[in-house]
Amino acid sequence: MLGCDVVGFHIDDYCVNFVDCCQRRLGCRVDRKNLLVEHGGRTVRVRALPIGIPFKRFVTLAENAPKVS
């Protein structure tokens, strides 16, 4: 994962946990405030990138689905 330029997780807590693990387990230099991890001469950005679900679309599909008898 640290070979990427950006690593994304669903929520901020997961980002902080990943940064902490990189520091504790791998000995990486980290910047918790900016969610950066230095590894192998590179800086990796860690970001929360939540996945949205179009809930209303699924409700509409369910309401308009053919009835099974």
mmCIF file as gemmi writes it, N, C-alpha and C atoms, coordinates in Angstrom:
data_model
loop_
_atom_site.group_PDB
_atom_site.id
_atom_site.type_symbol
_atom_site.label_atom_id
_atom_site.label_alt_id
_atom_site.label_comp_id
_atom_site.label_asym_id
_atom_site.label_entity_id
_atom_site.label_seq_id
_atom_site.pdbx_PDB_ins_code
_atom_site.Cartn_x
_atom_site.Cartn_y
_atom_site.Cartn_z
_atom_site.occupancy
_atom_site.B_iso_or_equiv
_atom_site.pdbx_formal_charge
_atom_site.auth_seq_id
_atom_site.auth_asym_id
_atom_site.pdbx_PDB_model_num
ATOM 1 N N . MET Axp A 1 ? 0.81 -1.193 0 1 0 ? 1 A 1
ATOM 2 C CA . MET Axp A 1 ? 0 0 0 1 0 ? 1 A 1
ATOM 3 C C . MET Axp A 1 ? 0.855 1.258 0 1 0 ? 1 A 1
ATOM 4 N N . LEU Axp A 2 ? 1.997 1.172 0.641 1 0 ? 2 A 1
ATOM 5 C CA . LEU Axp A 2 ? 2.856 2.358 0.731 1 0 ? 2 A 1
ATOM 6 C C . LEU Axp A 2 ? 3.614 2.627 -0.564 1 0 ? 2 A 1
ATOM 7 N N . GLY Axp A 3 ? 3.373 1.839 -1.583 1 0 ? 3 A 1
ATOM 8 C CA . GLY Axp A 3 ? 3.933 2.101 -2.894 1 0 ? 3 A 1
ATOM 9 C C . GLY Axp A 3 ? 3.059 3.059 -3.698 1 0 ? 3 A 1
ATOM 10 N N . CYS Axp A 4 ? 1.894 3.388 -3.149 1 0 ? 4 A 1
ATOM 11 C CA . CYS Axp A 4 ? 0.959 4.306 -3.816 1 0 ? 4 A 1
ATOM 12 C C . CYS Axp A 4 ? 1.238 5.752 -3.404 1 0 ? 4 A 1
ATOM 13 N N . ASP Axp A 5 ? 0.762 6.687 -4.21 1 0 ? 5 A 1
ATOM 14 C CA . ASP Axp A 5 ? 0.882 8.105 -3.856 1 0 ? 5 A 1
ATOM 15 C C . ASP Axp A 5 ? -0.161 8.504 -2.825 1 0 ? 5 A 1
ATOM 16 N N . VAL Axp A 6 ? -1.353 7.906 -2.935 1 0 ? 6 A 1
ATOM 17 C CA . VAL Axp A 6 ? -2.461 8.2 -2.025 1 0 ? 6 A 1
ATOM 18 C C . VAL Axp A 6 ? -3.087 6.885 -1.598 1 0 ? 6 A 1
ATOM 19 N N . VAL Axp A 7 ? -3.377 6.775 -0.301 1 0 ? 7 A 1
ATOM 20 C CA . VAL Axp A 7 ? -4.08 5.613 0.226 1 0 ? 7 A 1
ATOM 21 C C . VAL Axp A 7 ? -5.376 6.136 0.829 1 0 ? 7 A 1
ATOM 22 N N . GLY Axp A 8 ? -6.503 5.572 0.416 1 0 ? 8 A 1
ATOM 23 C CA . GLY Axp A 8 ? -7.79 6.041 0.897 1 0 ? 8 A 1
ATOM 24 C C . GLY Axp A 8 ? -8.49 5.02 1.761 1 0 ? 8 A 1
ATOM 25 N N . PHE Axp A 9 ? -9.179 5.539 2.773 1 0 ? 9 A 1
ATOM 26 C CA . PHE Axp A 9 ? -9.997 4.717 3.661 1 0 ? 9 A 1
ATOM 27 C C . PHE Axp A 9 ? -11.372 5.357 3.764 1 0 ? 9 A 1
ATOM 28 N N . HIS Axp A 10 ? -12.326 4.611 4.255 1 0 ? 10 A 1
ATOM 29 C CA . HIS Axp A 10 ? -13.704 5.076 4.29 1 0 ? 10 A 1
ATOM 30 C C . HIS Axp A 10 ? -13.928 6.229 5.278 1 0 ? 10 A 1
ATOM 31 N N . ILE Axp A 11 ? -13.283 6.195 6.446 1 0 ? 11 A 1
ATOM 32 C CA . ILE Axp A 11 ? -13.488 7.245 7.449 1 0 ? 11 A 1
ATOM 33 C C . ILE Axp A 11 ? -12.15 7.706 8.032 1 0 ? 11 A 1
ATOM 34 N N . ASP Axp A 12 ? -12.179 8.874 8.672 1 0 ? 12 A 1
ATOM 35 C CA . ASP Axp A 12 ? -10.968 9.463 9.258 1 0 ? 12 A 1
ATOM 36 C C . ASP Axp A 12 ? -10.305 8.554 10.295 1 0 ? 12 A 1
ATOM 37 N N . ASP Axp A 13 ? -11.112 7.879 11.106 1 0 ? 13 A 1
ATOM 38 C CA . ASP Axp A 13 ? -10.542 7.002 12.143 1 0 ? 13 A 1
ATOM 39 C C . ASP Axp A 13 ? -9.668 5.914 11.526 1 0 ? 13 A 1
ATOM 40 N N . TYR Axp A 14 ? -10.077 5.376 10.384 1 0 ? 14 A 1
ATOM 41 C CA . TYR Axp A 14 ? -9.283 4.344 9.72 1 0 ? 14 A 1
ATOM 42 C C . TYR Axp A 14 ? -7.964 4.924 9.208 1 0 ? 14 A 1
ATOM 43 N N . CYS Axp A 15 ? -8.013 6.179 8.756 1 0 ? 15 A 1
ATOM 44 C CA . CYS Axp A 15 ? -6.793 6.847 8.29 1 0 ? 15 A 1
ATOM 45 C C . CYS Axp A 15 ? -5.795 6.999 9.429 1 0 ? 15 A 1
ATOM 46 N N . VAL Axp A 16 ? -6.277 7.492 10.562 1 0 ? 16 A 1
ATOM 47 C CA . VAL Axp A 16 ? -5.407 7.702 11.722 1 0 ? 16 A 1
ATOM 48 C C . VAL Axp A 16 ? -4.838 6.368 12.195 1 0 ? 16 A 1
ATOM 49 N N . ASN Axp A 17 ? -5.662 5.327 12.209 1 0 ? 17 A 1
ATOM 50 C CA . ASN Axp A 17 ? -5.192 4.01 12.617 1 0 ? 17 A 1
ATOM 51 C C . ASN Axp A 17 ? -4.084 3.51 11.684 1 0 ? 17 A 1
ATOM 52 N N . PHE Axp A 18 ? -4.256 3.706 10.38 1 0 ? 18 A 1
ATOM 53 C CA . PHE Axp A 18 ? -3.243 3.283 9.41 1 0 ? 18 A 1
ATOM 54 C C . PHE Axp A 18 ? -1.932 4.029 9.629 1 0 ? 18 A 1
ATOM 55 N N . VAL Axp A 19 ? -2.013 5.347 9.816 1 0 ? 19 A 1
ATOM 56 C CA . VAL Axp A 19 ? -0.816 6.163 10.049 1 0 ? 19 A 1
ATOM 57 C C . VAL Axp A 19 ? -0.104 5.697 11.322 1 0 ? 19 A 1
ATOM 58 N N . ASP Axp A 20 ? -0.873 5.466 12.378 1 0 ? 20 A 1
ATOM 59 C CA . ASP Axp A 20 ? -0.284 4.985 13.638 1 0 ? 20 A 1
ATOM 60 C C . ASP Axp A 20 ? 0.393 3.629 13.455 1 0 ? 20 A 1
ATOM 61 N N . CYS Axp A 21 ? -0.239 2.733 12.722 1 0 ? 21 A 1
ATOM 62 C CA . CYS Axp A 21 ? 0.338 1.407 12.482 1 0 ? 21 A 1
ATOM 63 C C . CYS Axp A 21 ? 1.637 1.505 11.684 1 0 ? 21 A 1
ATOM 64 N N . CYS Axp A 22 ? 1.673 2.41 10.709 1 0 ? 22 A 1
ATOM 65 C CA . CYS Axp A 22 ? 2.894 2.595 9.92 1 0 ? 22 A 1
ATOM 66 C C . CYS Axp A 22 ? 4.038 3.056 10.806 1 0 ? 22 A 1
ATOM 67 N N . GLN Axp A 23 ? 3.726 3.916 11.752 1 0 ? 23 A 1
ATOM 68 C CA . GLN Axp A 23 ? 4.766 4.401 12.653 1 0 ? 23 A 1
ATOM 69 C C . GLN Axp A 23 ? 5.2 3.312 13.629 1 0 ? 23 A 1
ATOM 70 N N . ARG Axp A 24 ? 4.239 2.653 14.259 1 0 ? 24 A 1
ATOM 71 C CA . ARG Axp A 24 ? 4.565 1.653 15.282 1 0 ? 24 A 1
ATOM 72 C C . ARG Axp A 24 ? 5.193 0.394 14.695 1 0 ? 24 A 1
ATOM 73 N N . ARG Axp A 25 ? 4.615 -0.123 13.636 1 0 ? 25 A 1
ATOM 74 C CA . ARG Axp A 25 ? 5.054 -1.418 13.103 1 0 ? 25 A 1
ATOM 75 C C . ARG Axp A 25 ? 6.201 -1.319 12.111 1 0 ? 25 A 1
ATOM 76 N N . LEU Axp A 26 ? 6.226 -0.241 11.32 1 0 ? 26 A 1
ATOM 77 C CA . LEU Axp A 26 ? 7.244 -0.124 10.283 1 0 ? 26 A 1
ATOM 78 C C . LEU Axp A 26 ? 8.317 0.911 10.604 1 0 ? 26 A 1
ATOM 79 N N . GLY Axp A 27 ? 8.078 1.711 11.651 1 0 ? 27 A 1
ATOM 80 C CA . GLY Axp A 27 ? 9.044 2.738 12.019 1 0 ? 27 A 1
ATOM 81 C C . GLY Axp A 27 ? 9.056 3.933 11.077 1 0 ? 27 A 1
ATOM 82 N N . CYS Axp A 28 ? 7.976 4.133 10.341 1 0 ? 28 A 1
ATOM 83 C CA . CYS Axp A 28 ? 7.897 5.246 9.397 1 0 ? 28 A 1
ATOM 84 C C . CYS Axp A 28 ? 7.776 6.572 10.136 1 0 ? 28 A 1
ATOM 85 N N . ARG Axp A 29 ? 8.313 7.599 9.513 1 0 ? 29 A 1
ATOM 86 C CA . ARG Axp A 29 ? 8.063 8.955 9.993 1 0 ? 29 A 1
ATOM 87 C C . ARG Axp A 29 ? 6.683 9.349 9.522 1 0 ? 29 A 1
ATOM 88 N N . VAL Axp A 30 ? 5.889 9.921 10.412 1 0 ? 30 A 1
ATOM 89 C CA . VAL Axp A 30 ? 4.524 10.276 10.047 1 0 ? 30 A 1
ATOM 90 C C . VAL Axp A 30 ? 4.199 11.702 10.47 1 0 ? 30 A 1
ATOM 91 N N . ASP Axp A 31 ? 3.242 12.273 9.792 1 0 ? 31 A 1
ATOM 92 C CA . ASP Axp A 31 ? 2.677 13.575 10.143 1 0 ? 31 A 1
ATOM 93 C C . ASP Axp A 31 ? 1.189 13.332 10.359 1 0 ? 31 A 1
ATOM 94 N N . ARG Axp A 32 ? 0.782 13.201 11.618 1 0 ? 32 A 1
ATOM 95 C CA . ARG Axp A 32 ? -0.615 12.883 11.927 1 0 ? 32 A 1
ATOM 96 C C . ARG Axp A 32 ? -1.568 14.01 11.546 1 0 ? 32 A 1
ATOM 97 N N . LYS Axp A 33 ? -1.103 15.238 11.696 1 0 ? 33 A 1
ATOM 98 C CA . LYS Axp A 33 ? -1.963 16.386 11.395 1 0 ? 33 A 1
ATOM 99 C C . LYS Axp A 33 ? -2.363 16.395 9.916 1 0 ? 33 A 1
ATOM 100 N N . ASN Axp A 34 ? -1.424 16.124 9.039 1 0 ? 34 A 1
ATOM 101 C CA . ASN Axp A 34 ? -1.679 16.149 7.599 1 0 ? 34 A 1
ATOM 102 C C . ASN Axp A 34 ? -1.863 14.757 6.991 1 0 ? 34 A 1
ATOM 103 N N . LEU Axp A 35 ? -1.837 13.731 7.856 1 0 ? 35 A 1
ATOM 104 C CA . LEU Axp A 35 ? -1.991 12.337 7.426 1 0 ? 35 A 1
ATOM 105 C C . LEU Axp A 35 ? -1.017 11.973 6.312 1 0 ? 35 A 1
ATOM 106 N N . LEU Axp A 36 ? 0.272 12.106 6.639 1 0 ? 36 A 1
ATOM 107 C CA . LEU Axp A 36 ? 1.341 11.766 5.705 1 0 ? 36 A 1
ATOM 108 C C . LEU Axp A 36 ? 2.22 10.681 6.314 1 0 ? 36 A 1
ATOM 109 N N . VAL Axp A 37 ? 2.688 9.782 5.486 1 0 ? 37 A 1
ATOM 110 C CA . VAL Axp A 37 ? 3.594 8.712 5.913 1 0 ? 37 A 1
ATOM 111 C C . VAL Axp A 37 ? 4.808 8.752 5 1 0 ? 37 A 1
ATOM 112 N N . GLU Axp A 38 ? 5.999 8.815 5.591 1 0 ? 38 A 1
ATOM 113 C CA . GLU Axp A 38 ? 7.235 8.749 4.809 1 0 ? 38 A 1
ATOM 114 C C . GLU Axp A 38 ? 7.747 7.317 4.856 1 0 ? 38 A 1
ATOM 115 N N . HIS Axp A 39 ? 7.978 6.767 3.659 1 0 ? 39 A 1
ATOM 116 C CA . HIS Axp A 39 ? 8.444 5.377 3.578 1 0 ? 39 A 1
ATOM 117 C C . HIS Axp A 39 ? 9.239 5.197 2.292 1 0 ? 39 A 1
ATOM 118 N N . GLY Axp A 40 ? 10.421 4.658 2.404 1 0 ? 40 A 1
ATOM 119 C CA . GLY Axp A 40 ? 11.247 4.385 1.236 1 0 ? 40 A 1
ATOM 120 C C . GLY Axp A 40 ? 11.595 5.622 0.431 1 0 ? 40 A 1
ATOM 121 N N . GLY Axp A 41 ? 11.806 6.739 1.117 1 0 ? 41 A 1
ATOM 122 C CA . GLY Axp A 41 ? 12.167 7.98 0.439 1 0 ? 41 A 1
ATOM 123 C C . GLY Axp A 41 ? 10.995 8.676 -0.235 1 0 ? 41 A 1
ATOM 124 N N . ARG Axp A 42 ? 9.795 8.217 0.036 1 0 ? 42 A 1
ATOM 125 C CA . ARG Axp A 42 ? 8.593 8.796 -0.559 1 0 ? 42 A 1
ATOM 126 C C . ARG Axp A 42 ? 7.635 9.262 0.526 1 0 ? 42 A 1
ATOM 127 N N . THR Axp A 43 ? 6.753 10.15 0.16 1 0 ? 43 A 1
ATOM 128 C CA . THR Axp A 43 ? 5.694 10.58 1.063 1 0 ? 43 A 1
ATOM 129 C C . THR Axp A 43 ? 4.357 10.118 0.504 1 0 ? 43 A 1
ATOM 130 N N . VAL Axp A 44 ? 3.621 9.406 1.334 1 0 ? 44 A 1
ATOM 131 C CA . VAL Axp A 44 ? 2.322 8.857 0.945 1 0 ? 44 A 1
ATOM 132 C C . VAL Axp A 44 ? 1.233 9.638 1.675 1 0 ? 44 A 1
ATOM 133 N N . ARG Axp A 45 ? 0.259 10.138 0.928 1 0 ? 45 A 1
ATOM 134 C CA . ARG Axp A 45 ? -0.876 10.843 1.517 1 0 ? 45 A 1
ATOM 135 C C . ARG Axp A 45 ? -1.943 9.827 1.886 1 0 ? 45 A 1
ATOM 136 N N . VAL Axp A 46 ? -2.529 9.995 3.059 1 0 ? 46 A 1
ATOM 137 C CA . VAL Axp A 46 ? -3.609 9.129 3.52 1 0 ? 46 A 1
ATOM 138 C C . VAL Axp A 46 ? -4.855 10 3.634 1 0 ? 46 A 1
ATOM 139 N N . ARG Axp A 47 ? -5.939 9.584 3.004 1 0 ? 47 A 1
ATOM 140 C CA . ARG Axp A 47 ? -7.139 10.409 2.953 1 0 ? 47 A 1
ATOM 141 C C . ARG Axp A 47 ? -8.391 9.588 3.218 1 0 ? 47 A 1
ATOM 142 N N . ALA Axp A 48 ? -9.379 10.244 3.819 1 0 ? 48 A 1
ATOM 143 C CA . ALA Axp A 48 ? -10.707 9.649 3.966 1 0 ? 48 A 1
ATOM 144 C C . ALA Axp A 48 ? -11.462 9.92 2.678 1 0 ? 48 A 1
ATOM 145 N N . LEU Axp A 49 ? -11.869 8.851 2.012 1 0 ? 49 A 1
ATOM 146 C CA . LEU Axp A 49 ? -12.592 8.949 0.74 1 0 ? 49 A 1
ATOM 147 C C . LEU Axp A 49 ? -13.838 8.071 0.837 1 0 ? 49 A 1
ATOM 148 N N . PRO Axp A 50 ? -14.845 8.558 1.544 1 0 ? 50 A 1
ATOM 149 C CA . PRO Axp A 50 ? -16.034 7.726 1.764 1 0 ? 50 A 1
ATOM 150 C C . PRO Axp A 50 ? -16.749 7.392 0.462 1 0 ? 50 A 1
ATOM 151 N N . ILE Axp A 51 ? -17.299 6.211 0.448 1 0 ? 51 A 1
ATOM 152 C CA . ILE Axp A 51 ? -18.051 5.746 -0.708 1 0 ? 51 A 1
ATOM 153 C C . ILE Axp A 51 ? -19.524 6.053 -0.455 1 0 ? 51 A 1
ATOM 154 N N . GLY Axp A 52 ? -20.136 6.767 -1.363 1 0 ? 52 A 1
ATOM 155 C CA . GLY Axp A 52 ? -21.545 7.082 -1.223 1 0 ? 52 A 1
ATOM 156 C C . GLY Axp A 52 ? -22.413 6.007 -1.861 1 0 ? 52 A 1
ATOM 157 N N . ILE Axp A 53 ? -23.561 5.807 -1.291 1 0 ? 53 A 1
ATOM 158 C CA . ILE Axp A 53 ? -24.525 4.859 -1.826 1 0 ? 53 A 1
ATOM 159 C C . ILE Axp A 53 ? -25.779 5.645 -2.184 1 0 ? 53 A 1
ATOM 160 N N . PRO Axp A 54 ? -26.241 5.551 -3.441 1 0 ? 54 A 1
ATOM 161 C CA . PRO Axp A 54 ? -27.429 6.298 -3.859 1 0 ? 54 A 1
ATOM 162 C C . PRO Axp A 54 ? -28.711 5.653 -3.304 1 0 ? 54 A 1
ATOM 163 N N . PHE Axp A 55 ? -28.969 5.874 -2.022 1 0 ? 55 A 1
ATOM 164 C CA . PHE Axp A 55 ? -30.056 5.207 -1.308 1 0 ? 55 A 1
ATOM 165 C C . PHE Axp A 55 ? -31.408 5.423 -1.991 1 0 ? 55 A 1
ATOM 166 N N . LYS Axp A 56 ? -31.707 6.655 -2.377 1 0 ? 56 A 1
ATOM 167 C CA . LYS Axp A 56 ? -33.014 6.94 -2.987 1 0 ? 56 A 1
ATOM 168 C C . LYS Axp A 56 ? -33.215 6.156 -4.285 1 0 ? 56 A 1
ATOM 169 N N . ARG Axp A 57 ? -32.126 5.971 -5.027 1 0 ? 57 A 1
ATOM 170 C CA . ARG Axp A 57 ? -32.225 5.197 -6.275 1 0 ? 57 A 1
ATOM 171 C C . ARG Axp A 57 ? -32.632 3.755 -5.996 1 0 ? 57 A 1
ATOM 172 N N . PHE Axp A 58 ? -32.059 3.159 -4.944 1 0 ? 58 A 1
ATOM 173 C CA . PHE Axp A 58 ? -32.395 1.782 -4.61 1 0 ? 58 A 1
ATOM 174 C C . PHE Axp A 58 ? -33.823 1.67 -4.088 1 0 ? 58 A 1
ATOM 175 N N . VAL Axp A 59 ? -34.272 2.666 -3.368 1 0 ? 59 A 1
ATOM 176 C CA . VAL Axp A 59 ? -35.657 2.667 -2.897 1 0 ? 59 A 1
ATOM 177 C C . VAL Axp A 59 ? -36.603 2.72 -4.096 1 0 ? 59 A 1
ATOM 178 N N . THR Axp A 60 ? -36.31 3.599 -5.04 1 0 ? 60 A 1
ATOM 179 C CA . THR Axp A 60 ? -37.141 3.724 -6.243 1 0 ? 60 A 1
ATOM 180 C C . THR Axp A 60 ? -37.159 2.424 -7.033 1 0 ? 60 A 1
ATOM 181 N N . LEU Axp A 61 ? -35.999 1.806 -7.196 1 0 ? 61 A 1
ATOM 182 C CA . LEU Axp A 61 ? -35.943 0.525 -7.916 1 0 ? 61 A 1
ATOM 183 C C . LEU Axp A 61 ? -36.78 -0.54 -7.217 1 0 ? 61 A 1
ATOM 184 N N . ALA Axp A 62 ? -36.704 -0.58 -5.893 1 0 ? 62 A 1
ATOM 185 C CA . ALA Axp A 62 ? -37.469 -1.573 -5.139 1 0 ? 62 A 1
ATOM 186 C C . ALA Axp A 62 ? -38.968 -1.305 -5.252 1 0 ? 62 A 1
ATOM 187 N N . GLU Axp A 63 ? -39.364 -0.046 -5.179 1 0 ? 63 A 1
ATOM 188 C CA . GLU Axp A 63 ? -40.778 0.294 -5.279 1 0 ? 63 A 1
ATOM 189 C C . GLU Axp A 63 ? -41.353 -0.015 -6.663 1 0 ? 63 A 1
ATOM 190 N N . ASN Axp A 64 ? -40.528 0.112 -7.69 1 0 ? 64 A 1
ATOM 191 C CA . ASN Axp A 64 ? -40.998 -0.098 -9.057 1 0 ? 64 A 1
ATOM 192 C C . ASN Axp A 64 ? -40.7 -1.494 -9.604 1 0 ? 64 A 1
ATOM 193 N N . ALA Axp A 65 ? -40.14 -2.358 -8.792 1 0 ? 65 A 1
ATOM 194 C CA . ALA Axp A 65 ? -39.813 -3.713 -9.237 1 0 ? 65 A 1
ATOM 195 C C . ALA Axp A 65 ? -41.101 -4.495 -9.488 1 0 ? 65 A 1
ATOM 196 N N . PRO Axp A 66 ? -41.081 -5.373 -10.488 1 0 ? 66 A 1
ATOM 197 C CA . PRO Axp A 66 ? -42.27 -6.194 -10.748 1 0 ? 66 A 1
ATOM 198 C C . PRO Axp A 66 ? -42.587 -7.071 -9.532 1 0 ? 66 A 1
ATOM 199 N N . LYS Axp A 67 ? -43.843 -7.182 -9.257 1 0 ? 67 A 1
ATOM 200 C CA . LYS Axp A 67 ? -44.294 -8.002 -8.113 1 0 ? 67 A 1
ATOM 201 C C . LYS Axp A 67 ? -44.238 -9.466 -8.512 1 0 ? 67 A 1
ATOM 202 N N . VAL Axp A 68 ? -43.719 -10.279 -7.62 1 0 ? 68 A 1
ATOM 203 C CA . VAL Axp A 68 ? -43.642 -11.724 -7.848 1 0 ? 68 A 1
ATOM 204 C C . VAL Axp A 68 ? -44.818 -12.36 -7.111 1 0 ? 68 A 1
ATOM 205 N N . SER Axp A 69 ? -45.564 -13.196 -7.81 1 0 ? 69 A 1
ATOM 206 C CA . SER Axp A 69 ? -46.716 -13.808 -7.146 1 0 ? 69 A 1
ATOM 207 C C . SER Axp A 69 ? -46.485 -15.25 -6.806 1 0 ? 69 A 1
